[in-house]
Amino acid sequence: MTICIAIKCKVKEKPVLLFASDRQESGTYLKRSTAKIRDFYGIGKPKEADDKEEEWGMLIASAGDAFLADEVFGDIKSYLHKKIEWNEELPSLNLIIHRKEIGDIAYQVYKKYKDRGLGDPIFSLLIGACDEYSTLLYVTSEGKTKEIEDYAIIGSGRVTGGELLLAEFFKKDMTQRQAANLAALVISRVGGVDISVGGLPDIHMCRDRCTWVYKSKPFDEILAESEQRWSLLKEAYWKMQSNSKIETQIRELVE
């Protein structure tokens, strides 16, 4: 399994979707680095189109059976390419329109392998698009879909600490940088206890119909900030245990 996080945030009041995951893929005997977040764009831009017009972009993250998730990703991408015009201004709304069909695609793949007697081929997906609005879908292998309002987390890391940490520290209207800091903190902490989670966090963004990967320099700063803040939280907790005045001082500071 794994851990994948999606958070709705903002940059200068513009909506942004942040996706983050660990990079570890574990087998029976080996583990290796792999990408669990993928971006894809609309296709079919005609030659006579304005060069300034860009294809829409979306993000998709997967947890569970990697082979099945890869097949589902290909089927969903192919479907959306057929249903959404390359220059669609509001891919976020189209993602909602095609929500039921996306769930059906996921279930068809699940059922195919289930009928072959391959145990319980479970996977889950997060799919997001962002323009004037932002849409985040949670899709299960059984074909269930849910539109997420604020944040979502999938994978084994959800139950080994990720859901608790994310829920405790999450706040509405986070900036892009704040969301990246929080995601890195959650993934690094869960990676310390979950044997299926490891490696450096992988962080992607979606904004204004485009997607991109976080650059290396600010990414290093984000990791350092997350570690420092976690250490500070632990130190403050034990200081308050031994000195009630410190708790009062911290309360006055944050208020």
Contacts in CASP RR format, 6 or more apart in sequence:
PFRMAT RR
TARGET T0000
AUTHOR 0000-0000-0000
METHOD contacts of the structure
MODEL  1
MTICIAIKCKVKEKPVLLFASDRQESGTYLKRSTAKIRDFYGIGKPKEAD
DKEEEWGMLIASAGDAFLADEVFGDIKSYLHKKIEWNEELPSLNLIIHRK
EIGDIAYQVYKKYKDRGLGDPIFSLLIGACDEYSTLLYVTSEGKTKEIED
YAIIGSGRVTGGELLLAEFFKKDMTQRQAANLAALVISRVGGVDISVGGL
PDIHMCRDRCTWVYKSKPFDEILAESEQRWSLLKEAYWKMQSNSKIETQI
RELVE
1 63 0 8 1.000
1 64 0 8 1.000
1 155 0 8 1.000
1 156 0 8 1.000
1 157 0 8 1.000
1 196 0 8 1.000
1 197 0 8 1.000
2 21 0 8 1.000
2 22 0 8 1.000
2 24 0 8 1.000
2 25 0 8 1.000
2 36 0 8 1.000
2 63 0 8 1.000
2 64 0 8 1.000
2 154 0 8 1.000
2 155 0 8 1.000
2 156 0 8 1.000
2 157 0 8 1.000
2 196 0 8 1.000
2 197 0 8 1.000
3 21 0 8 1.000
3 22 0 8 1.000
3 63 0 8 1.000
3 153 0 8 1.000
3 154 0 8 1.000
3 155 0 8 1.000
3 156 0 8 1.000
3 157 0 8 1.000
3 158 0 8 1.000
3 162 0 8 1.000
3 186 0 8 1.000
3 187 0 8 1.000
3 190 0 8 1.000
3 191 0 8 1.000
3 194 0 8 1.000
3 197 0 8 1.000
4 19 0 8 1.000
4 20 0 8 1.000
4 21 0 8 1.000
4 36 0 8 1.000
4 37 0 8 1.000
4 61 0 8 1.000
4 62 0 8 1.000
4 63 0 8 1.000
4 126 0 8 1.000
4 153 0 8 1.000
4 154 0 8 1.000
4 155 0 8 1.000
5 18 0 8 1.000
5 19 0 8 1.000
5 20 0 8 1.000
5 21 0 8 1.000
5 151 0 8 1.000
5 152 0 8 1.000
5 153 0 8 1.000
5 166 0 8 1.000
5 183 0 8 1.000
5 186 0 8 1.000
5 187 0 8 1.000
6 17 0 8 1.000
6 18 0 8 1.000
6 19 0 8 1.000
6 20 0 8 1.000
6 59 0 8 1.000
6 61 0 8 1.000
6 126 0 8 1.000
6 128 0 8 1.000
6 136 0 8 1.000
6 148 0 8 1.000
6 151 0 8 1.000
6 152 0 8 1.000
6 153 0 8 1.000
7 17 0 8 1.000
7 18 0 8 1.000
7 20 0 8 1.000
7 150 0 8 1.000
7 151 0 8 1.000
7 170 0 8 1.000
7 174 0 8 1.000
7 179 0 8 1.000
7 182 0 8 1.000
7 183 0 8 1.000
8 15 0 8 1.000
8 16 0 8 1.000
8 17 0 8 1.000
8 18 0 8 1.000
8 134 0 8 1.000
8 136 0 8 1.000
8 148 0 8 1.000
8 149 0 8 1.000
8 150 0 8 1.000
8 151 0 8 1.000
9 15 0 8 1.000
9 16 0 8 1.000
9 17 0 8 1.000
9 18 0 8 1.000
9 173 0 8 1.000
9 174 0 8 1.000
9 175 0 8 1.000
9 176 0 8 1.000
9 178 0 8 1.000
9 179 0 8 1.000
10 16 0 8 1.000
10 173 0 8 1.000
10 174 0 8 1.000
10 175 0 8 1.000
10 176 0 8 1.000
11 175 0 8 1.000
11 176 0 8 1.000
11 207 0 8 1.000
14 207 0 8 1.000
14 208 0 8 1.000
15 130 0 8 1.000
15 131 0 8 1.000
15 132 0 8 1.000
15 133 0 8 1.000
15 134 0 8 1.000
15 207 0 8 1.000
16 130 0 8 1.000
16 134 0 8 1.000
16 176 0 8 1.000
16 179 0 8 1.000
16 205 0 8 1.000
16 206 0 8 1.000
16 207 0 8 1.000
17 59 0 8 1.000
17 128 0 8 1.000
17 129 0 8 1.000
17 130 0 8 1.000
17 134 0 8 1.000
17 136 0 8 1.000
17 205 0 8 1.000
17 206 0 8 1.000
17 207 0 8 1.000
18 176 0 8 1.000
18 179 0 8 1.000
18 180 0 8 1.000
18 183 0 8 1.000
18 203 0 8 1.000
18 204 0 8 1.000
18 205 0 8 1.000
19 37 0 8 1.000
19 59 0 8 1.000
19 61 0 8 1.000
19 126 0 8 1.000
19 128 0 8 1.000
19 203 0 8 1.000
19 204 0 8 1.000
19 205 0 8 1.000
19 206 0 8 1.000
20 37 0 8 1.000
20 180 0 8 1.000
20 183 0 8 1.000
20 184 0 8 1.000
20 187 0 8 1.000
20 201 0 8 1.000
20 202 0 8 1.000
20 203 0 8 1.000
20 204 0 8 1.000
21 36 0 8 1.000
21 37 0 8 1.000
21 61 0 8 1.000
21 187 0 8 1.000
21 201 0 8 1.000
21 202 0 8 1.000
22 36 0 8 1.000
22 187 0 8 1.000
22 190 0 8 1.000
22 191 0 8 1.000
22 197 0 8 1.000
22 198 0 8 1.000
22 199 0 8 1.000
22 201 0 8 1.000
22 202 0 8 1.000
23 33 0 8 1.000
23 34 0 8 1.000
23 35 0 8 1.000
23 36 0 8 1.000
23 198 0 8 1.000
23 199 0 8 1.000
23 200 0 8 1.000
23 201 0 8 1.000
23 202 0 8 1.000
24 31 0 8 1.000
24 32 0 8 1.000
24 33 0 8 1.000
24 34 0 8 1.000
24 196 0 8 1.000
24 197 0 8 1.000
24 198 0 8 1.000
24 199 0 8 1.000
25 31 0 8 1.000
25 32 0 8 1.000
25 33 0 8 1.000
25 34 0 8 1.000
25 66 0 8 1.000
26 195 0 8 1.000
26 196 0 8 1.000
33 199 0 8 1.000
34 66 0 8 1.000
35 202 0 8 1.000
36 61 0 8 1.000
36 62 0 8 1.000
36 63 0 8 1.000
36 202 0 8 1.000
37 59 0 8 1.000
37 60 0 8 1.000
37 61 0 8 1.000
37 202 0 8 1.000
37 204 0 8 1.000
38 59 0 8 1.000
38 60 0 8 1.000
38 61 0 8 1.000
38 73 0 8 1.000
39 57 0 8 1.000
39 58 0 8 1.000
39 59 0 8 1.000
39 60 0 8 1.000
39 204 0 8 1.000
39 206 0 8 1.000
39 211 0 8 1.000
39 212 0 8 1.000
40 57 0 8 1.000
40 58 0 8 1.000
40 60 0 8 1.000
40 77 0 8 1.000
41 55 0 8 1.000
41 56 0 8 1.000
41 57 0 8 1.000
41 58 0 8 1.000
41 211 0 8 1.000
42 55 0 8 1.000
42 56 0 8 1.000
42 57 0 8 1.000
42 80 0 8 1.000
42 81 0 8 1.000
42 84 0 8 1.000
42 86 0 8 1.000
43 55 0 8 1.000
43 81 0 8 1.000
43 86 0 8 1.000
44 55 0 8 1.000
44 86 0 8 1.000
45 53 0 8 1.000
45 55 0 8 1.000
45 86 0 8 1.000
45 87 0 8 1.000
49 87 0 8 1.000
53 87 0 8 1.000
54 87 0 8 1.000
54 209 0 8 1.000
54 210 0 8 1.000
55 86 0 8 1.000
55 87 0 8 1.000
56 84 0 8 1.000
56 86 0 8 1.000
56 87 0 8 1.000
56 88 0 8 1.000
56 91 0 8 1.000
56 129 0 8 1.000
56 131 0 8 1.000
56 209 0 8 1.000
57 91 0 8 1.000
57 129 0 8 1.000
57 206 0 8 1.000
57 209 0 8 1.000
57 210 0 8 1.000
57 211 0 8 1.000
58 80 0 8 1.000
58 91 0 8 1.000
58 95 0 8 1.000
58 127 0 8 1.000
58 128 0 8 1.000
58 129 0 8 1.000
58 206 0 8 1.000
58 211 0 8 1.000
59 126 0 8 1.000
59 127 0 8 1.000
59 128 0 8 1.000
59 129 0 8 1.000
59 204 0 8 1.000
59 206 0 8 1.000
59 211 0 8 1.000
60 73 0 8 1.000
60 76 0 8 1.000
60 77 0 8 1.000
60 125 0 8 1.000
60 126 0 8 1.000
60 127 0 8 1.000
60 128 0 8 1.000
61 125 0 8 1.000
61 126 0 8 1.000
61 154 0 8 1.000
62 69 0 8 1.000
62 70 0 8 1.000
62 72 0 8 1.000
62 73 0 8 1.000
62 123 0 8 1.000
62 124 0 8 1.000
62 125 0 8 1.000
62 126 0 8 1.000
63 69 0 8 1.000
63 123 0 8 1.000
63 124 0 8 1.000
63 125 0 8 1.000
63 154 0 8 1.000
63 155 0 8 1.000
63 156 0 8 1.000
64 122 0 8 1.000
64 123 0 8 1.000
64 124 0 8 1.000
64 155 0 8 1.000
65 121 0 8 1.000
65 122 0 8 1.000
65 123 0 8 1.000
68 109 0 8 1.000
68 110 0 8 1.000
68 113 0 8 1.000
68 121 0 8 1.000
68 123 0 8 1.000
68 141 0 8 1.000
69 123 0 8 1.000
69 125 0 8 1.000
71 109 0 8 1.000
72 105 0 8 1.000
72 106 0 8 1.000
72 109 0 8 1.000
72 123 0 8 1.000
72 125 0 8 1.000
73 125 0 8 1.000
75 105 0 8 1.000
75 108 0 8 1.000
75 109 0 8 1.000
76 102 0 8 1.000
76 105 0 8 1.000
76 106 0 8 1.000
76 125 0 8 1.000
76 127 0 8 1.000
79 98 0 8 1.000
79 101 0 8 1.000
79 102 0 8 1.000
79 105 0 8 1.000
80 94 0 8 1.000
80 98 0 8 1.000
83 94 0 8 1.000
83 98 0 8 1.000
83 101 0 8 1.000
84 91 0 8 1.000
84 94 0 8 1.000
84 98 0 8 1.000
88 94 0 8 1.000
89 131 0 8 1.000
89 132 0 8 1.000
89 209 0 8 1.000
90 131 0 8 1.000
90 132 0 8 1.000
90 133 0 8 1.000
91 129 0 8 1.000
91 131 0 8 1.000
91 209 0 8 1.000
92 128 0 8 1.000
92 129 0 8 1.000
92 130 0 8 1.000
92 131 0 8 1.000
92 132 0 8 1.000
92 133 0 8 1.000
92 134 0 8 1.000
92 135 0 8 1.000
93 133 0 8 1.000
93 135 0 8 1.000
94 129 0 8 1.000
95 102 0 8 1.000
95 127 0 8 1.000
95 128 0 8 1.000
95 129 0 8 1.000
95 135 0 8 1.000
95 137 0 8 1.000
96 135 0 8 1.000
96 137 0 8 1.000
96 147 0 8 1.000
99 137 0 8 1.000
99 145 0 8 1.000
99 147 0 8 1.000
100 145 0 8 1.000
102 127 0 8 1.000
102 137 0 8 1.000
102 139 0 8 1.000
102 145 0 8 1.000
103 139 0 8 1.000
103 143 0 8 1.000
103 144 0 8 1.000
103 145 0 8 1.000
104 143 0 8 1.000
106 123 0 8 1.000
106 125 0 8 1.000
106 139 0 8 1.000
106 140 0 8 1.000
106 141 0 8 1.000
106 142 0 8 1.000
106 143 0 8 1.000
107 141 0 8 1.000
107 142 0 8 1.000
107 143 0 8 1.000
109 141 0 8 1.000
110 121 0 8 1.000
110 122 0 8 1.000
110 123 0 8 1.000
110 141 0 8 1.000
110 142 0 8 1.000
110 143 0 8 1.000
113 121 0 8 1.000
114 120 0 8 1.000
114 121 0 8 1.000
121 141 0 8 1.000
122 141 0 8 1.000
123 141 0 8 1.000
124 138 0 8 1.000
124 139 0 8 1.000
124 140 0 8 1.000
124 141 0 8 1.000
124 154 0 8 1.000
124 155 0 8 1.000
125 137 0 8 1.000
125 138 0 8 1.000
125 139 0 8 1.000
125 154 0 8 1.000
126 136 0 8 1.000
126 137 0 8 1.000
126 138 0 8 1.000
126 139 0 8 1.000
126 148 0 8 1.000
126 152 0 8 1.000
126 154 0 8 1.000
127 136 0 8 1.000
127 137 0 8 1.000
127 139 0 8 1.000
128 134 0 8 1.000
128 135 0 8 1.000
128 136 0 8 1.000
128 137 0 8 1.000
128 206 0 8 1.000
129 135 0 8 1.000
129 206 0 8 1.000
129 209 0 8 1.000
130 206 0 8 1.000
130 207 0 8 1.000
130 208 0 8 1.000
130 209 0 8 1.000
131 208 0 8 1.000
131 209 0 8 1.000
134 206 0 8 1.000
135 147 0 8 1.000
136 147 0 8 1.000
136 148 0 8 1.000
136 152 0 8 1.000
137 145 0 8 1.000
137 146 0 8 1.000
137 147 0 8 1.000
137 148 0 8 1.000
138 145 0 8 1.000
138 146 0 8 1.000
138 147 0 8 1.000
138 148 0 8 1.000
138 152 0 8 1.000
138 154 0 8 1.000
139 145 0 8 1.000
150 170 0 8 1.000
150 172 0 8 1.000
151 166 0 8 1.000
151 170 0 8 1.000
153 162 0 8 1.000
153 163 0 8 1.000
153 166 0 8 1.000
153 186 0 8 1.000
156 194 0 8 1.000
156 196 0 8 1.000
156 197 0 8 1.000
157 190 0 8 1.000
157 191 0 8 1.000
157 194 0 8 1.000
157 196 0 8 1.000
157 197 0 8 1.000
160 190 0 8 1.000
160 193 0 8 1.000
160 194 0 8 1.000
160 197 0 8 1.000
161 186 0 8 1.000
161 189 0 8 1.000
161 190 0 8 1.000
161 193 0 8 1.000
161 194 0 8 1.000
162 186 0 8 1.000
162 189 0 8 1.000
162 190 0 8 1.000
165 185 0 8 1.000
165 186 0 8 1.000
165 189 0 8 1.000
165 190 0 8 1.000
166 182 0 8 1.000
166 186 0 8 1.000
169 182 0 8 1.000
169 185 0 8 1.000
169 186 0 8 1.000
170 182 0 8 1.000
174 182 0 8 1.000
176 205 0 8 1.000
177 218 0 8 1.000
177 222 0 8 1.000
180 203 0 8 1.000
180 214 0 8 1.000
180 222 0 8 1.000
181 222 0 8 1.000
181 225 0 8 1.000
181 226 0 8 1.000
181 229 0 8 1.000
183 201 0 8 1.000
183 203 0 8 1.000
184 201 0 8 1.000
184 203 0 8 1.000
184 222 0 8 1.000
184 223 0 8 1.000
184 226 0 8 1.000
185 226 0 8 1.000
185 229 0 8 1.000
185 230 0 8 1.000
187 197 0 8 1.000
187 201 0 8 1.000
188 201 0 8 1.000
188 223 0 8 1.000
188 226 0 8 1.000
188 227 0 8 1.000
188 230 0 8 1.000
189 230 0 8 1.000
190 197 0 8 1.000
191 197 0 8 1.000
191 198 0 8 1.000
191 199 0 8 1.000
192 198 0 8 1.000
200 223 0 8 1.000
201 223 0 8 1.000
202 213 0 8 1.000
203 213 0 8 1.000
203 214 0 8 1.000
203 219 0 8 1.000
203 222 0 8 1.000
204 211 0 8 1.000
204 212 0 8 1.000
204 213 0 8 1.000
204 214 0 8 1.000
205 211 0 8 1.000
205 212 0 8 1.000
205 213 0 8 1.000
205 214 0 8 1.000
214 222 0 8 1.000
236 246 0 8 1.000
236 250 0 8 1.000
239 246 0 8 1.000
240 246 0 8 1.000
240 247 0 8 1.000
240 250 0 8 1.000
END
